Amino acid sequence: MRTHHKTTVLAAAALTALSLGLTACGGETGTGAKDAGSASSSQQAAGAADTTTGTDTGATGGEAGSGDTAGSAGQASAKGSTTGGSTSGGAGETGTTGSSGGKASAEAPACAHGDIKITAAKADEVPTEHIVLTATNTSGSSCTLLQYPLIAFGDIQTAKDVPAVAKSKPAAPVVLQPGTPAYANVRVALGGVDEENKVVKSFNVNLFAADGPAEGSIVVDAPAGGLAVDEAAAKTGYWTHELRNGADEF
């Protein structure tokens, strides 16, 4: 009986030890799985954090890139505006140069003798002291009629130059569109009969180029009956778009 009891006790002790060993192994296994799971979760969280950080960085980079692009575009736009302003300023300066009355503009070069037809008509007065010259642009493009008519009453090589009246000079050059006229008032005599007067049936008119008298001349027929011209008294006005009271009276 005592031996049987001892064997039972030993068997019970062995079963208890085995149970404790299994429990310990199971705990370690659970802990290891839990630890592995925690490590995996930590790695996933770290990866997500990295991904989030990368996305934020990319977004930030995109914003920076957009800002840089916008800044570059703004600078380019500002530069273009400045350049346009300079260009506009240059054009304005060209216009100012033209308005001096001495030079033709780039858009409308000086009229040449082949571009213009000139006719003469007596003023409404007795005796005739003045005529009006009408210059019409017969070309197909605009041109600038510079200064005043260079008139020769007689042989073009020997005739006295007819001086211009300064007060009749316009503020801006006369640009003629195709088919449009300009005018110049011309004094041919001081009235009455003078032995110095000479009768002319036609006379020559030359034009100005940008750098002085142009080549070639235009032969103008005198009004019916001819003109009694006193070269000592003759004067001419500048070309104008229309005759003006005061400025073109002399």
C-alpha positions in Angstrom: 0.0 0.0 0.0 2.8 2.4 0.8 4.5 1.6 -2.4 1.4 2.1 -4.4 0.8 5.5 -2.8 4.3 6.6 -3.6 3.9 5.6 -7.3 0.7 7.5 -7.5 2.3 10.6 -6.0 5.2 10.5 -8.4 2.8 10.0 -11.3 0.8 13.0 -10.2 4.0 15.1 -9.8 5.1 14.1 -13.3 1.7 15.1 -14.8 1.9 18.5 -12.9 5.4 19.1 -14.3 4.3 18.2 -17.8 1.4 20.6 -17.5 3.5 23.4 -16.3 6.0 22.8 -19.1 3.3 22.9 -21.7 1.9 26.1 -20.2 5.3 27.7 -20.3 5.9 26.8 -23.9 2.4 28.0 -24.9 3.1 31.4 -23.2 6.3 31.8 -24.9 4.8 31.0 -28.3 2.0 33.4 -27.7 4.4 36.1 -26.6 6.6 35.5 -29.6 3.6 35.8 -32.0 2.5 38.9 -30.2 5.9 40.4 -30.4 6.2 39.5 -34.0 2.8 41.0 -34.7 3.8 44.2 -32.8 7.0 44.4 -34.9 5.1 43.9 -38.1 2.6 46.6 -37.0 5.5 48.9 -36.1 7.1 48.4 -39.5 3.7 49.0 -41.3 3.2 52.2 -39.2 6.8 53.3 -40.0 6.2 52.5 -43.7 2.9 54.5 -43.6 4.7 57.3 -41.9 7.4 57.3 -44.6 4.7 57.2 -47.3 2.8 60.0 -45.7 6.1 62.0 -45.3 6.9 61.3 -48.9 3.5 62.4 -50.1 3.7 65.6 -48.0 7.2 66.2 -49.4 5.9 65.7 -52.9 3.0 68.0 -52.3 5.3 70.6 -50.8 7.7 70.1 -53.8 4.7 70.5 -56.2 3.6 73.7 -54.5 7.2 75.0 -54.6 7.4 74.0 -58.2 4.1 75.8 -59.0 5.3 78.9 -57.1 8.6 78.9 -59.0 6.8 78.5 -62.3 4.3 81.3 -61.5 7.2 83.5 -60.3 9.1 82.8 -63.5 6.0 83.5 -65.6 5.4 86.7 -63.7 9.0 87.8 -64.2 8.8 87.0 -67.9 5.5 88.9 -68.1 7.0 91.9 -66.3 9.9 91.8 -68.6 7.7 91.6 -71.7 5.7 94.6 -70.4 8.8 96.6 -70.0 10.0 95.6 -73.5 6.6 96.5 -74.9 6.8 99.9 -73.1 10.3 100.5 -74.6 9.0 99.6 -78.0 6.0 101.9 -77.5 8.4 104.6 -76.3 10.5 104.1 -79.5 7.4 104.5 -81.7 6.4 107.6 -79.8 9.9 109.1 -80.3 9.6 108.4 -84.0 6.3 110.2 -84.1 7.8 113.1 -82.3 10.6 113.3 -84.8 8.1 113.3 -87.6 6.0 116.1 -86.0 9.0 118.5 -86.3 7.8 119.0 -89.9 11.3 118.4 -91.4 11.2 114.6 -91.8 8.9 112.1 -93.2 7.7 109.3 -91.0 8.7 105.7 -91.6 5.1 104.8 -92.5 4.8 107.6 -95.0 8.0 108.5 -96.9 8.4 111.8 -98.6 6.3 112.4 -101.7 8.2 112.3 -104.9 7.3 114.3 -108.0 5.8 111.2 -109.6 3.4 110.7 -106.7 1.8 114.2 -106.9 -0.3 116.2 -109.4 -0.3 120.0 -108.9 -2.9 122.4 -110.2 -3.1 126.2 -109.9 -6.1 128.5 -109.5 -6.4 132.2 -109.2 -7.6 133.7 -105.9 -11.0 135.5 -106.0 -9.5 139.0 -106.3 -8.9 141.7 -108.8 -6.2 142.3 -109.8 -4.8 138.8 -109.2 -2.2 138.8 -106.5 -2.4 135.2 -105.2 -2.9 131.7 -106.6 -3.7 128.6 -104.7 -1.7 125.4 -105.5 -3.4 122.1 -104.9 -1.2 119.0 -104.6 -3.1 115.7 -104.9 -1.6 112.3 -104.1 -2.1 110.2 -107.2 0.0 107.2 -106.0 -1.4 104.1 -104.4 0.1 104.7 -101.0 0.5 107.4 -98.4 3.3 109.9 -98.6 4.5 113.0 -96.6 4.4 116.3 -98.4 7.4 118.1 -96.8 8.0 121.8 -96.4 6.7 124.1 -99.2 6.6 124.2 -103.0 9.9 125.1 -104.6 8.6 127.4 -107.3 10.4 128.6 -110.4 8.5 131.2 -112.5 10.6 130.8 -115.7 13.5 128.7 -116.6 14.2 126.2 -113.8 18.0 126.8 -114.0 17.9 130.6 -113.8 14.6 131.5 -112.1 14.7 133.2 -108.7 13.7 131.0 -105.8 10.4 132.0 -104.3 10.9 132.3 -100.5 8.5 130.7 -98.0 6.5 132.6 -95.3 7.5 131.2 -91.9 4.2 131.8 -90.1 2.4 129.5 -92.5 4.5 126.4 -91.4 2.2 123.8 -89.9 2.9 122.1 -86.6 3.1 118.7 -88.1 4.1 117.3 -91.5 1.4 116.9 -94.1 0.7 113.2 -94.7 -1.4 112.5 -97.7 -3.5 109.4 -98.1 -4.0 108.2 -101.7 -6.3 110.7 -103.5 -6.2 113.4 -100.9 -5.0 117.0 -101.4 -2.9 119.6 -99.7 -2.8 123.4 -100.4 -0.3 126.2 -100.6 -1.1 129.9 -100.9 1.3 131.7 -103.3 1.6 135.5 -103.8 2.6 136.3 -107.4 2.4 140.1 -107.4 1.4 143.2 -105.4 -1.3 144.3 -107.8 -1.5 146.8 -110.5 0.5 147.0 -113.7 4.3 146.8 -113.2 6.8 146.8 -115.9 8.7 144.2 -114.0 5.9 141.8 -114.2 6.2 138.9 -116.7 3.4 136.8 -118.0 3.9 133.0 -117.6 1.8 130.3 -119.1 3.4 127.5 -117.0 5.9 127.2 -114.2 7.9 124.5 -112.4 7.3 123.2 -108.9 9.8 121.0 -107.1 9.3 119.0 -103.8 11.4 118.4 -100.8 12.9 115.1 -99.8 13.9 114.3 -96.2 17.4 115.6 -96.8 16.7 118.6 -99.1 15.2 119.3 -102.5 14.0 116.2 -104.3 15.0 115.2 -107.8 12.7 116.0 -110.6 10.0 118.7 -110.9 6.4 119.1 -111.8 5.3 121.4 -114.7 2.1 123.3 -113.6 -0.1 125.0 -116.1 -1.0 128.6 -115.2 -4.7 129.5 -114.9 -6.4 130.6 -118.1 -4.9 133.8 -119.5 -1.6 133.2 -117.8 -0.2 135.0 -114.7 1.4 138.4 -114.4 4.3 137.6 -112.0 6.5 140.0 -110.0 9.4 137.8 -108.9 10.5 140.4 -106.4 7.2 140.2 -104.6 6.5 136.5 -104.9 6.2 134.4 -101.8 4.9 131.0 -101.0 3.2 129.4 -98.0 3.9 125.9 -96.7 1.8 122.9 -97.7 -1.2 122.5 -95.4 -4.2 120.2 -95.2 -6.4 123.3 -95.7 -5.9 127.0 -96.0 -6.1 128.8 -92.6 -7.2 132.4 -91.9 -4.3 134.4 -90.7 -1.5 131.9 -91.1 -1.8 131.6 -94.8 -2.6 135.3 -95.6 0.3 137.4 -96.7 
